[in-house]
Amino acid sequence: MSTSEELAGSLSPATRKEERKVLAGTLVGTTIEWYDFFIFAQAAGLVLANLYFAPLGHTGAQLASWASLGISFLFRPLGAIVAGHLGDRLGRKMMLVFTLIMMGVATALIGVLPTYAAIGVWAPILLVLLRIVQGFSAGGEWGGAALMSVEHAPINKRGFFGAYPQIGVPTGMILATFVMYLATTLLSEQDFLAWGWRIPFLLSIVLIAVGYMIRRSVDESPVFKEMQERKKESAAPLGLLFRKNTKEVVLTALIFIGNNAAGYLVIAFFASYATKVLGMERGPVLLASTLAAFGWLIFTLFGGMISDKLGRIRTFQIGYAIIILWALPMFMLIDTANIVWFTVAIFVLTIGLGLSYGPQSALYAEMFPANVRYSGVSIGYAVGAILGGAFAPLIAELLLSKFGSTTSIAVYVAVVGLISLIAVSMVKETKGNNLRVEEAHQEYLRTHPQTNP
């Protein structure tokens, strides 16, 4: 896409067709990846404790189950480093296909993994190993999808285009939660615990086949093509990243932690807390979570769109202000154990989640030079996920156990939200920054004179 096409809004039919393919490829791919990732989160809250960690006792088993959810995040940076390095050297498209297949294989294998009762201690060990593979894959997935969408976008629609891989997260949650809802309501409790919980994991095989075909049809990022043509790719983009862009990596990590922590409470903790502690019925709670995911999807897309007008930073700030201010009222409503108020509580939270997630792809892409962009956005995102969502359900469980009140969890959500609000406020507005190799390189040298040779 030429600069004139960018400014004109990409009006040619061929460009529009390619744009649609890119948006479909990033959305479908991230949806499937996050379906795989979230189906584990749903299972961790509902069944995995008893099936794989039972010898630890009721509380210990649930804590271990949440830990197995969080441990994969520790391997996200490794996936981000490997995929980011190769993505900056070999291309965005290749890494997207690779991470999609890796995630799908790990998910399907969990669906056939014997339980502790069948093979003893090997069951939790193998479960954790497969979860690590999921984490490695997820670490490389997001950066590639984000850059494919943003680097194909017209300059005045980067926030909107970049929101498509972002809405893959709530879409994946909708799919995962709804499939789990069907499994829990159509099967008896005994059948669900015996074999029914495996069905959502095995469905991943079909979804991966669909995602593979779609992603293969998408062209390589035009910015990466330009890098190849100009031969400006670095021989060691990872080393170059940390020599010149450490500050940006740290900021991207901190910007993400508030959103990711609150998001993983929606994904995993709230449903478990509502059913196991408040005694609410599992089916309505899962439907409420599905409805909240629809809100997350809508507000994420809206967040990306308005960031093209208000700017990335202002949109983030509004989103985090909502999360911080809503944290305490949200838990007060949840603790009523009323399904209507439960739904309202988490749905309102998704407004803040969407506004602080929709612009993320565009913001991160605009913060890094082209030749280290994949590495930069992937590693920042992965580290932020560790500091934010990796152990958020576990932390919430520990806080609840220690203080016996959800007020402590509300304070936790507000504090991490405040950290992210401060971090994003330290970034100069990026909307309109050049992404093309030559223009971006010259602009970077002007704004970072200390890096000139």
N, C-alpha and C positions, 0 to 999 in steps of 0.2 A: 504494500500500500504506500503510495507516494505521499509526500507532505501535502500536496494540493488536494488529494483525495481525503486525507485526514480532515483538513479544514472545511471541505465541502460536505463532510458527513458520509463519505464512502457511497456515492450515488450509483456507481456502475453496477450493472446486474451481476457480473462475475465476482466483484468484491463483496456484494451483499450476500451472494450464495456462499462464499467462503466464510463470511462472518457468521452466518447461520450454522454452518458446519462446526465452526470453532465453539460457538456458544453451546450447541448440542453436545459436542464432544467433552467439553469441560464439565458441563452440568451432569450428564449421564455418568461420566467416569467418577466424578467426586461423589455423586449420590451412591453409586455401588460401593466405592471404597468405604464411605462412612456408614453405609448400611452394615457392612461387614464389621467395622470397628464398633458400632453401637449395639449390634445384636449381642456382642459379648458383654457390654455394659449392662444391658437389660438382664441378661442371664446371671451376671454377677450379683445383682440385687435380688433375684428371685429364686435361683436354683443351685448355682455352682457351689455355694457354701456347704450345703448338705451333701452334695454328690462328690466333691473333691477334697474338702477340708474338714469333714465331720469329726475326726479324732481330736480336733482342737476345742471342741465344745461349741455351744451356740454362739456366744459372743466372739470367741476366738476365730471360729470358722468364717463368720461374716467379715471380720476385720481382714482375715487372710484373703477372702474373696475380693474385697475392695483393693487390697494391696496388689493382687494379680492384675486387676484392672489398671492400676497406676504404674506398675513396673515397666510396662511396654513403653511408657513415655520416656523412660530413661534411655531408650534406644532410638528414639526419634532423632536426636542430634546426629547419631551415627548414620542413619538413613539419609538425613538431610545433607551431611557432609559428602557421602558417596554419590547420591543422586545429584546434589548440587554441583559437585566437581565435574561429574560426567555430563550433566546437563549443560554446563557452561562450555564444555569441550566438544561434546558429540551432538547436542541438540535437546530441545524440550520434549519433542514427540517420542523419542526412543525411551526416555525415562518414564513417561506417562504410561506407556504400554507395559513396561517392565514392572512398575510398582502395582499396577492393576492386577496382573497375573499373580504376583507374589502374595498380595493380600487375599485373593480368592482361594488360592491353594491352602493357605494357613487356616482360613475360616472353614473350608470344607473338611479339613482334617480334624478340627475341633468337633465337628458334627459326628464323627465316628470314633472319637477317643473314648476308651473304656474308663469307667469311674474308679474311685478308690476301692470300692467293694470288690471290683474285679481284679485289679492289678496292684493294689496297695499304693505305696509311696510314689511309684512311677507315674501314676495318674496326675497328681498335681505338678510333678516335675515337667511332664510332657505338655501339660496345659500351659504352664508358664513359658516354656520354650516357644510354643506356637504363638502365644500372645506377644512375645518378643519379636517374632517375625512380622506380626501385624504392626507393631510399633515402628520397626525399621521401614516397612513399606509406607506407612502413613507419613513418616518424616520426609520422604522424598516426593510424595504425591502432591501436597498442597502447592509447593513452590512452582512446580511445572505447570499445573493447571492454572494458577494465578497468572503466570507470565504469558501463557498461551493466549489467555483471554485479553489481558491488558495490552500486550504488544501487538495484537491484531486490531485494537480498537481505534476509532477516530479519536482525535485528541480531546474533543469535547464530550466524549462518552466513555471515558476510561472507567469512571466509577461504576456506571451502569454495566458495562461489559465485565468488569472485575467482580461484580456481585454474583455472577452466574456460578463460578466455582464455589462461592460462599454459600449460596442457597442449596448447594449439594449437601451441606451439613444438616440443616433442618429437614430436607427432603429425605435424606438417608435415615434420619430419626423417625420421620413419619412412617416410612416403609418398615423399619425395624420394629417400631412399637406396635404398628397395626398387625404385622405378621405374628408377633408375640401375643397380641390380644386374641387373634383367631385361634392360635394354638392353645391358649389357656381356657378359652370359652367353649371351643368345640370338643375338647377332650376332657375326660375326667381328670381329677387331681392326680390319681394314681398313674394313669397313662401318660400324662404330661411329664411327670417326674421320671417315669421309666424310659420313655423314648420320644415323647412329643416335643420336648425342648430342643431336640436335635434338628427338627425339620427346618427352622429358620436358618441354621448354619448351612445345611445341605442345599438350600435354595440358591446359595451364593454361586454355585456352579453355573446355573442358567444365566444369572445376572452378569457374571464375568464374561461369558461368551458374547452376550449382547454388547457389553461395554468395549470389549476387544475389537469387534468389528467396527464400531462407531469411531473409536479413537484412531484406528489404522487409517481411516479415510481423511483425517484432518491434516492439512499441510503444516509444515514446520513453521515456527514463528518467523515473521519477516525480519525482526531485529536480529535473530540468530543467523538467518541467511545473509544479512548484510555484514555481520561480523565475519562470516566465512569468506564472503567476497572481498572484504577489505583486509582479511587476515589479521584482525586485531584481537583474536582470542588469545588469552594469556596462556603461557606454557604451564603456569601453576596458579589458576585463579583463586584457589583457597588461600594460599600464602599471600597473594595480592590483596585479598579481601581483608585479612586481619592486619596487614601493614597500613592500610589506608582507610578502612571503614569499620573499625572496632566500635566506635561510638554509635554508629547506625545500627549495628547488630545488637548492642545492649539496649538501645531505645526500642527497637522493634520487639524484643523479648518482653520488656517491661510494659509496653503498650498493650500486649495481648493477655497478660495474666488475669486481669479483672474479668474480662469477657469469658475467658476459658474456664475460670473457676466457677463463675455463676452458671455458665452453660452446662458444665458437667453435673451440677446439682440438678438441673432440669433433666438431663439425659439419664441419670442413674439414681441419684439419692432420693429425690422427692417421692418417686413411686414406691421405693423400698420403705421409706419412713412412713408414708401414708398407710401402707398395708400391714407392715410388721409392728409399728409402734402405735399408730392411731386406730388400727383395726378396721380401716376402710376396705371396701370390696375391691379386689384386684382389677376386674373388668372395667368398671367406671373410671378408676384411677388411670389405667392405661389409655382409655379413650380421652380423658382430660389431657394427658401428656401429648397425645396425638394432636389434639386441638391446639395446644400451646405451640407445638412444632409448626403448625400452619401459620400461626402468628409470627413465629421466628422467621419463617420463609418470607412472608409478606414484608415485614419490617426490614429484613436484610436487603431485599431488592430495592425497597424504598430508600434505605440508607445509602446504597450505592448511587442511586439516581440523584438524590438531593446533594450528595457530595460534589457532583459536577456543577452545582450552582452555589451552594454555601461554602464549599471547600472541604477537604478531608478532615482537617483539624477541628473545625467548628462542629461538624457532624459527630465526630468521635466524642467531643466534649459533652454534647447534649445527651448522647447515649449513656455515657458513664455517670452523668449527673442523675439520670433516671435510675440506674442500677443502685447507686449509693443511697438515694433518698427512699427508694422503695424497699430496701432490704428488710427493715424492721416491720413495716406494715404487712409485707408479704408473709412473713412467718406467723404473724398474729392471725392472719386469715387461714393459713394452712392448718394451724393448731385448733381451729374450730371443728376439724374433722367433717366438715360439710363439703360435699363434692362440688357444689356451685362456687363456694368461696375458694376452694382449692384451685378450681379452674381459673377463676379470676386472678388469683394470686400469681400463678406462674405465667398466665397470658400477658399480664401487664409487664412482668419482667422481660418478656421477649421483645417489647418495644425498645428497651435499652440495649438488649443483646443485639438486635438487628442494626440499630444505628451505630453501634460500636464494632460491627463486624462487616457490614456491607461495603464500606469504603476501604477495607484493609488491603485487598489485592492492589488497588490503585496506589494507595499511600506507600506501601512497601516497595512496589516496583519503581515508583518515582524517587525513592530515597537512595537507590544504588545505581552506579554506572553499569552499562550493559554487560561488560565482560565478567562481572562478578555477581550479577543480579540474581541468578538462580541460587547460587550458594548463599548470598546474603539474606534473601527473603526466607529461604528454607531453614537455615540455621536459626535465625531470629525467631521464626514461628515455632520451631521445635523446642528451643530453650524456654520460650514463653509458655508453651504447653506443659513443660515439666514444672515450672514455677507456679503455674496457675491450676490447670485442671487435673494434672496427673494424680494427685492424692487428695483432691477436693472432697470426694465422697468419704474417704478415709478420715480426713481431718474433721469433717462434719460429724462423723460417727463418734470420733474420740471426744470432740467438744460436747456432744450430747451426753455421752457416758460420764464425763467428768462433772459437768455443770447441771445436768438434768433439765436443761432448758434450751430452746432454739434461739434465744436471744444472743447467745455466744456465737452461733453460726451466722446470724444476721450481722453482727459486728465484724466477723471474719470477711463476709462478702463485701461490706462497706469499705473495709481497710484495703483489700486488694484492688477494689474499684478506684479508690482514691489514689493509690500508687500509679495505676495506669493513666488516670486523668492527669496527674502531674507530668508523667512521662510524655504523653502525646502533646501536652501544652509546651514542651521544650523543643518541639520540632517546628521548623519554619514551614509555612504552607507550601505544599508540593504541587498542587493542582496546576497543570499546564507545563510542568517540567519536561524537558526534552528526553525522550527515550531512545531516539536514534543514536547510532554509535558515534558518528563524527560530531554532531551538535552537542550531544550529552558529554562527550569527552572534553570538548573545548569549554563548555560551561563548568564542568567539574574542576578543570584546571584553574579557571578564573576564581572560583569560590573556595578552592583549597590550594592557595599559592605555595603552602609549605611542602606540597607533594611534587612540585615541579622538579624535574631532574636538573 
